[in-house]
């Protein structure tokens, strides 16, 4: 049977599980918001803990709170940063739009743990969640600061490195496949020849461009709302508090950070988060193009395009023996679809900056962090389990080029568009190749035909 203790907040008494480090306000939110199984991620809790830790360090050194209490808060917040108390962060993502419930969840956990460190009883408020842990702060500047910090952390340590490694592997394949000429395709129809290496260089460039875009959003994310407190005016925050706290956070997390140039924009709007989500969506669109192309190029193995061979990772069918599917690429495309959908939510949430505060922040950060983490994991998986093992089927590439009617494109500058088209139509009607029809018609010497119909020459400007 669960045992309880009684804690008080401004609304009165509340029963809290005896073993819980959170308090009355968190328990009210537990009962108010039983909506989903979604909880705040480790990265977000780490960011909250870092804000509280650095805030307590400054408050203690400046004498704004008792230095002994500050030391206990620092010790407790450090444990939050390290993940020791993650199970105590029990609140649903779908809660108060300011994230006040989760800020108080952090304040209460840290306050009760700090009280315990000082020898007091949980719930006694020897260390007070508002007066001590939250000193100089408001949920309205702490929560958006934690949003930016957690997203910066994921982008820098997970998403960008994963994409960079994927881009590097695609570039390696581009070099390895550069001597292999294959059919180009536009409108899903045969086009002029292209080198397989050129195709993969395009994929590598898309990923590199995605990395550059994501690095570009890190600067606006580095502007933090801390110091604005309730509405951006900084009420109840000591002068210089935010600047010193942010400097400490920047050093601890190894991030480029600064106080918001305009606190009213920082709290009333969440444009940097919307921009970051849109950039993650753009990345997802790029990766979906790459993954789908690779699926199609590897289709077959006998009755598809089959110009590349994908690594075999698992059986593909419960009924068709021997069937192997491009499951790693499919997994990536589903992640991309999820990220694109997440961005719709973030976009709508970004419009909810009513007057001095956005009131859909929890769902914004949940979705954008999910997007960043999914892309990091899926890109890594795609690189290791698919791209690294891709092989070219050079024989298949050569066979398909010779059969293509688009070979007549290089004849057009010599014999004219109409005559080249007639050769293509005759080749299609008779089942012959463009080369065979052109030789029969003796439109050019054999030496000249060989030169003009050289697939390699068609992959560069003439």
C-alpha positions as CSV (number, residue, x, y, z in Angstrom):
1,X,0.0,0.0,0.0
2,X,1.3,3.5,-0.8
3,X,1.8,5.7,2.2
4,X,1.5,9.5,2.0
5,X,2.8,12.6,3.6
6,X,0.9,15.9,3.6
7,X,2.5,19.0,2.0
8,X,1.0,22.4,1.6
9,X,1.1,25.0,-1.2
10,X,-0.8,28.2,-1.8
11,X,-4.0,26.3,-2.4
12,X,-3.9,24.2,0.8
13,X,-2.9,20.7,1.8
14,X,-2.1,17.9,-0.6
15,X,-1.3,14.2,-0.1
16,X,1.9,13.3,-1.7
17,X,3.4,9.7,-1.9
18,X,5.8,9.3,1.0
19,X,8.7,8.3,-1.2
20,X,8.2,11.1,-3.7
21,X,10.7,14.0,-3.8
22,X,8.2,16.2,-5.6
23,X,5.6,18.1,-3.6
24,X,2.1,19.5,-3.6
25,X,2.1,21.5,-6.8
26,X,3.5,18.5,-8.8
27,X,1.0,16.2,-7.3
28,X,-1.9,18.5,-8.3
29,X,-0.5,18.5,-11.8
30,X,-0.3,14.7,-11.8
31,X,-4.0,14.6,-11.0
32,X,-4.9,17.3,-13.4
33,X,-3.1,16.1,-16.5
34,X,-3.5,12.4,-17.0
35,X,-3.5,12.7,-20.7
36,X,-0.8,10.7,-22.3
37,X,2.3,8.6,-21.7
38,X,4.6,11.4,-23.0
39,X,7.1,12.7,-20.5
40,X,9.9,15.2,-20.8
41,X,13.1,13.8,-22.1
42,X,16.4,13.3,-20.3
43,X,17.9,16.2,-22.3
44,X,15.2,18.6,-21.0
45,X,15.5,17.5,-17.4
46,X,19.3,17.9,-17.6
47,X,18.8,21.5,-18.9
48,X,16.4,22.3,-16.1
49,X,18.9,20.9,-13.5
50,X,21.7,23.0,-15.0
51,X,19.7,26.2,-14.8
52,X,18.9,25.5,-11.1
53,X,22.4,24.5,-10.3
54,X,24.0,27.5,-11.8
55,X,21.3,29.8,-10.4
56,X,22.0,28.5,-6.9
57,X,25.8,29.0,-7.3
58,X,25.3,32.6,-8.2
59,X,22.6,33.2,-5.5
60,X,24.8,31.7,-2.8
61,X,28.0,33.6,-3.9
62,X,26.1,36.9,-4.0
63,X,24.4,36.3,-0.7
64,X,21.0,36.5,-2.2
65,X,20.1,33.2,-0.4
66,X,21.8,31.5,2.5
67,X,25.1,30.0,1.2
68,X,24.5,26.7,3.1
69,X,21.1,26.4,1.4
70,X,22.7,27.3,-1.9
71,X,25.3,24.6,-1.5
72,X,22.6,22.0,-0.8
73,X,20.6,23.1,-3.9
74,X,23.8,22.8,-6.0
75,X,24.3,19.3,-4.8
76,X,20.7,18.3,-5.4
77,X,20.6,20.0,-8.8
78,X,23.8,18.2,-9.8
79,X,22.1,14.9,-9.1
80,X,19.2,16.1,-11.4
81,X,21.7,17.0,-14.1
82,X,23.2,13.5,-13.8
83,X,19.9,11.8,-14.1
84,X,19.6,10.4,-10.6
85,X,16.0,11.7,-10.1
86,X,14.6,11.3,-13.6
87,X,11.8,9.0,-12.2
88,X,10.6,11.9,-10.1
89,X,9.8,14.0,-13.2
90,X,6.4,12.5,-13.5
91,X,4.3,15.1,-15.4
92,X,2.5,14.8,-18.7
93,X,3.8,16.9,-21.6
94,X,0.2,18.0,-22.1
95,X,-0.1,20.4,-19.2
96,X,0.0,24.1,-18.4
97,X,1.2,25.9,-21.6
98,X,3.9,27.8,-19.8
99,X,5.5,24.6,-18.4
100,X,5.0,26.0,-14.8
101,X,4.1,22.5,-13.6
102,X,7.4,21.1,-14.8
103,X,9.4,24.0,-13.5
104,X,7.8,23.4,-10.1
105,X,8.4,19.7,-10.4
106,X,12.1,20.5,-10.7
107,X,11.9,23.1,-7.9
108,X,10.2,20.7,-5.5
109,X,12.4,17.7,-6.2
110,X,15.6,19.8,-5.7
111,X,14.2,21.5,-2.6
112,X,13.2,18.2,-0.9
113,X,16.5,16.6,-1.9
114,X,18.4,19.7,-0.6
115,X,16.4,19.6,2.6
116,X,17.3,15.9,3.0
117,X,21.0,16.8,2.5
118,X,20.7,19.4,5.3
119,X,19.2,16.8,7.6
120,X,15.6,18.0,7.3
121,X,12.4,16.1,6.6
122,X,10.9,16.0,3.1
123,X,8.0,18.4,2.9
124,X,9.4,20.6,5.8
125,X,10.5,23.3,3.3
126,X,13.8,23.8,5.1
127,X,14.8,24.5,1.5
128,X,11.8,26.2,-0.2
129,X,11.0,25.4,-3.8
130,X,10.0,29.0,-4.7
131,X,11.9,31.2,-2.2
132,X,15.2,29.3,-2.6
133,X,15.4,27.0,-5.7
134,X,13.5,29.4,-7.9
135,X,15.0,32.6,-6.6
136,X,15.5,35.2,-9.3
137,X,13.6,33.1,-11.8
138,X,10.1,32.5,-13.2
139,X,8.7,29.5,-15.0
140,X,8.2,31.9,-17.9
141,X,11.9,32.5,-18.4
142,X,13.2,29.1,-17.0
143,X,11.1,26.9,-19.2
144,X,12.0,28.6,-22.6
145,X,15.6,28.7,-21.5
146,X,15.5,24.9,-20.9
147,X,13.9,24.5,-24.3
148,X,16.8,26.2,-26.0
149,X,19.5,24.5,-24.0
150,X,18.1,21.0,-24.5
151,X,17.7,21.5,-28.2
152,X,21.1,23.0,-28.6
153,X,22.6,20.0,-26.7
154,X,20.8,17.4,-28.9
155,X,21.7,19.2,-32.1
156,X,25.4,19.6,-31.2
157,X,26.0,16.2,-29.7
158,X,23.6,14.0,-31.6
159,X,21.9,15.2,-34.7
160,X,24.6,17.2,-36.4
161,X,27.4,14.5,-35.8
162,X,25.1,11.7,-37.1
163,X,24.3,13.7,-40.2
164,X,28.0,14.6,-40.7
165,X,29.0,10.9,-40.6
166,X,26.2,10.0,-43.0
167,X,27.3,12.7,-45.4
168,X,30.9,11.6,-45.2
169,X,29.9,8.0,-46.0
170,X,27.8,9.1,-48.9
171,X,30.7,11.1,-50.2
172,X,32.9,8.0,-49.9
173,X,30.4,6.1,-52.0
174,X,30.4,8.9,-54.5
175,X,34.2,8.5,-55.0
176,X,34.0,4.7,-55.1
177,X,31.3,4.8,-57.7
178,X,32.6,7.6,-59.9
179,X,33.7,5.4,-62.8
180,X,30.4,3.6,-63.1
181,X,28.1,5.0,-65.7
182,X,24.3,4.4,-65.4
183,X,21.0,5.7,-66.7
184,X,19.8,9.0,-65.5
185,X,16.0,9.3,-65.0
186,X,13.6,12.2,-65.0
187,X,9.8,11.9,-64.7
188,X,10.5,8.2,-63.9
189,X,11.6,7.8,-67.5
190,X,15.0,7.1,-69.0
191,X,17.1,10.2,-69.4
192,X,20.7,10.7,-70.4
193,X,23.6,8.8,-68.7
194,X,25.0,9.8,-65.4
195,X,27.8,8.4,-63.2
196,X,26.6,6.6,-60.1
197,X,29.2,8.6,-58.3
198,X,27.5,11.8,-59.4
199,X,24.2,10.6,-58.1
200,X,25.8,9.8,-54.6
201,X,27.6,13.2,-54.6
202,X,24.1,14.8,-54.8
203,X,23.0,12.8,-51.8
204,X,26.1,13.8,-49.9
205,X,25.6,17.4,-50.8
206,X,22.0,17.3,-49.6
207,X,23.1,16.0,-46.2
208,X,26.0,18.6,-46.0
209,X,23.5,21.4,-46.8
210,X,21.2,20.1,-44.0
211,X,24.1,20.2,-41.6
212,X,24.9,23.8,-42.6
213,X,21.3,24.8,-42.1
214,X,21.1,23.2,-38.6
215,X,24.3,24.9,-37.6
216,X,22.7,28.2,-38.7
217,X,19.8,27.8,-36.2
218,X,22.2,27.4,-33.3
219,X,22.9,31.1,-33.0
220,X,19.3,32.2,-32.4
221,X,18.8,29.3,-30.1
222,X,21.8,30.6,-28.1
223,X,19.8,33.6,-27.0
224,X,18.2,32.7,-23.7
225,X,15.1,34.1,-22.0
226,X,16.5,33.8,-18.5
227,X,16.3,37.1,-16.7
228,X,13.0,38.1,-18.1
229,X,11.0,36.4,-15.3
230,X,7.2,36.8,-15.6
231,X,6.7,39.0,-18.6
232,X,10.1,40.1,-19.8
233,X,10.7,43.0,-17.4
234,X,12.9,41.0,-15.1
235,X,10.9,41.7,-12.0
236,X,12.2,40.0,-8.8
237,X,15.5,39.0,-10.6
238,X,18.6,40.7,-9.1
239,X,20.6,42.8,-11.5
240,X,23.2,40.7,-13.3
241,X,21.8,37.4,-12.1
242,X,20.9,36.1,-15.6
243,X,24.2,37.2,-17.2
244,X,26.3,35.3,-14.6
245,X,24.1,32.2,-14.6
246,X,24.2,32.0,-18.4
247,X,28.0,32.3,-18.4
248,X,28.2,29.4,-16.0
249,X,25.8,27.3,-18.1
250,X,27.7,28.1,-21.3
251,X,30.9,26.8,-19.7
252,X,29.3,23.7,-18.2
253,X,27.5,22.7,-21.4
254,X,30.2,23.9,-23.8
255,X,27.7,26.0,-25.7
256,X,27.7,29.5,-27.2
257,X,25.0,31.4,-25.1
258,X,23.9,34.8,-24.2
259,X,21.0,36.7,-22.6
260,X,18.2,37.5,-25.0
261,X,18.6,40.9,-26.7
262,X,14.9,41.5,-26.2
263,X,13.2,39.6,-23.4
264,X,9.7,40.5,-24.7
265,X,10.3,38.7,-28.0
266,X,12.1,35.8,-26.2
267,X,9.0,35.1,-24.0
268,X,6.1,36.2,-26.1
269,X,7.3,34.3,-29.2
270,X,9.2,31.1,-29.9
271,X,10.5,31.9,-33.3
272,X,13.9,30.3,-32.8
273,X,12.2,27.0,-31.9
274,X,9.9,27.2,-34.9
275,X,12.9,27.9,-37.2
276,X,14.8,25.0,-35.8
277,X,11.8,22.7,-36.3
278,X,11.4,23.9,-39.8
279,X,15.1,23.2,-40.5
280,X,14.7,19.7,-39.0
281,X,11.7,19.2,-41.4
282,X,13.8,20.4,-44.3
283,X,16.4,17.8,-43.2
284,X,13.8,15.1,-43.1
285,X,12.6,16.0,-46.6
286,X,16.2,15.7,-47.9
287,X,16.7,12.4,-46.2
288,X,13.4,11.0,-47.5
289,X,14.6,11.8,-51.0
290,X,17.9,10.0,-50.5
291,X,16.3,7.0,-48.8
292,X,13.6,6.6,-51.5
293,X,16.1,6.9,-54.3
294,X,18.3,4.2,-52.7
295,X,15.2,1.9,-52.3
296,X,14.3,2.4,-56.0
297,X,17.9,2.0,-57.3
298,X,18.1,-1.3,-55.3
299,X,14.7,-2.6,-56.4
300,X,14.6,-6.1,-57.7
301,X,16.7,-8.2,-57.4
302,X,15.8,-9.4,-60.9
303,X,12.7,-7.5,-62.0
304,X,13.5,-4.0,-60.8
305,X,16.1,-1.3,-61.5
306,X,18.8,-3.2,-59.6
307,X,21.7,-0.8,-60.3
308,X,22.8,-1.1,-56.7
309,X,22.7,-3.9,-54.1
310,X,21.6,-3.1,-50.6
311,X,22.8,-5.0,-47.5
312,X,20.5,-7.9,-46.5
313,X,19.5,-7.3,-42.9
314,X,16.4,-9.5,-42.3
315,X,13.9,-11.7,-44.1
316,X,11.3,-9.6,-45.9
317,X,8.2,-11.8,-46.0
318,X,6.3,-14.2,-43.9
319,X,5.0,-15.9,-47.0
320,X,7.6,-15.4,-49.8
321,X,10.8,-17.4,-49.0
322,X,14.0,-15.6,-49.8
323,X,12.5,-12.1,-50.1
324,X,14.6,-9.4,-48.7
325,X,13.2,-5.8,-48.3
326,X,15.0,-2.4,-48.0
327,X,13.8,-2.1,-44.4
328,X,16.5,0.3,-43.1
329,X,15.6,2.8,-45.8
330,X,11.9,2.3,-45.0
331,X,12.6,3.0,-41.3
332,X,14.3,6.3,-42.2
333,X,11.4,7.4,-44.4
334,X,8.9,6.7,-41.5
335,X,11.1,8.8,-39.2
336,X,11.1,11.6,-41.8
337,X,7.3,11.5,-42.0
338,X,7.1,11.8,-38.2
339,X,9.4,14.8,-38.2
340,X,7.4,16.5,-40.9
341,X,4.3,15.9,-38.8
342,X,6.0,17.2,-35.7
343,X,6.8,20.4,-37.4
344,X,3.1,21.0,-38.1
345,X,2.4,20.9,-34.3
346,X,5.4,23.2,-33.6
347,X,4.2,25.6,-36.2
348,X,0.7,25.8,-34.7
349,X,2.1,26.0,-31.2
350,X,4.4,28.9,-32.3
351,X,1.4,30.9,-33.2
352,X,0.2,30.8,-29.6
353,X,2.3,33.5,-28.2
354,X,-0.5,35.4,-26.6
355,X,0.7,38.8,-25.5
356,X,3.7,38.3,-23.2
357,X,3.9,34.5,-23.2
358,X,3.7,31.5,-25.5
359,X,1.3,29.0,-23.9
360,X,2.1,25.8,-25.9
361,X,5.7,25.5,-25.0
362,X,5.7,21.9,-23.5
363,X,4.3,20.3,-26.7
364,X,6.7,22.4,-28.8
365,X,9.8,21.2,-27.1
366,X,8.6,17.7,-26.9
367,X,8.1,17.5,-30.6
368,X,11.2,19.4,-31.7
369,X,13.4,17.3,-29.4
370,X,11.8,14.1,-30.7
371,X,12.5,15.3,-34.2
372,X,16.1,16.0,-33.5
373,X,16.7,12.7,-31.7
374,X,14.8,10.6,-34.2
375,X,16.9,12.1,-37.1
376,X,20.1,11.5,-35.1
377,X,19.3,7.8,-34.5
378,X,17.8,7.1,-37.9
379,X,20.7,8.7,-39.8
380,X,23.2,6.7,-37.8
381,X,21.2,3.5,-38.4
382,X,20.9,4.3,-42.1
383,X,24.6,4.9,-42.4
384,X,25.8,1.8,-40.6
385,X,23.2,-0.7,-41.7
386,X,22.5,0.4,-45.3
387,X,24.9,3.0,-46.9
388,X,28.1,1.4,-45.7
389,X,27.2,-1.9,-47.4
390,X,25.8,-0.6,-50.7
391,X,27.5,-2.1,-53.7
392,X,27.1,-1.2,-57.4
393,X,26.0,-3.7,-60.0
394,X,28.2,-2.4,-62.8
395,X,27.0,-5.0,-65.3
396,X,23.4,-4.0,-64.8
397,X,24.2,-0.3,-65.2
398,X,25.9,-0.9,-68.5
399,X,23.2,-3.1,-69.9
400,X,20.5,-0.6,-69.1
401,X,22.4,2.3,-70.7
402,X,22.8,0.5,-74.0
403,X,19.1,-0.3,-74.1
404,X,18.0,3.2,-73.4
405,X,16.4,5.3,-76.1
406,X,17.8,8.5,-74.4
407,X,21.2,7.6,-76.0
408,X,19.9,9.5,-79.0
409,X,20.2,12.8,-77.1
410,X,23.9,13.2,-77.9
411,X,23.1,12.7,-81.6
412,X,20.7,15.7,-81.7
413,X,23.5,18.4,-82.0
414,X,24.9,16.5,-85.0
415,X,21.9,15.4,-86.9
416,X,19.1,17.5,-85.5
417,X,16.3,16.9,-83.0
418,X,13.8,15.5,-85.5
419,X,16.1,12.9,-87.1
420,X,17.4,11.8,-83.6
421,X,13.8,11.4,-82.5
422,X,13.0,9.3,-85.5
423,X,15.9,7.0,-84.7
424,X,14.6,6.7,-81.1
425,X,11.1,5.8,-82.3
426,X,12.4,3.2,-84.7
427,X,14.7,1.7,-82.0
428,X,11.6,1.4,-79.7
429,X,9.4,-0.1,-82.5
430,X,12.0,-2.7,-83.6
431,X,13.5,-3.5,-80.2
432,X,16.9,-2.5,-81.5
433,X,19.3,-0.1,-79.7
434,X,19.9,3.4,-80.8
435,X,23.4,2.5,-81.7
436,X,22.2,-0.3,-84.0
437,X,19.6,1.8,-85.8
438,X,22.1,4.7,-86.3
439,X,24.7,2.3,-87.8
440,X,22.1,0.8,-90.1
441,X,21.2,4.3,-91.4
442,X,24.8,5.3,-91.8
443,X,24.1,8.8,-90.6
444,X,27.6,9.1,-89.3
445,X,30.8,7.2,-89.6
446,X,31.3,4.3,-87.1
447,X,34.2,6.1,-85.5
448,X,32.1,9.3,-85.0
449,X,29.2,7.2,-83.7
450,X,31.4,5.5,-81.2
451,X,32.6,8.8,-80.0
452,X,29.2,10.5,-79.8
453,X,27.5,7.5,-78.2
454,X,30.2,7.0,-75.5
455,X,28.1,7.1,-72.3
456,X,31.0,8.5,-70.2
457,X,31.2,11.6,-72.5
458,X,27.6,12.2,-71.9
459,X,28.2,12.7,-68.1
460,X,30.2,15.9,-68.6
461,X,29.5,19.1,-70.5
462,X,30.6,18.8,-74.2
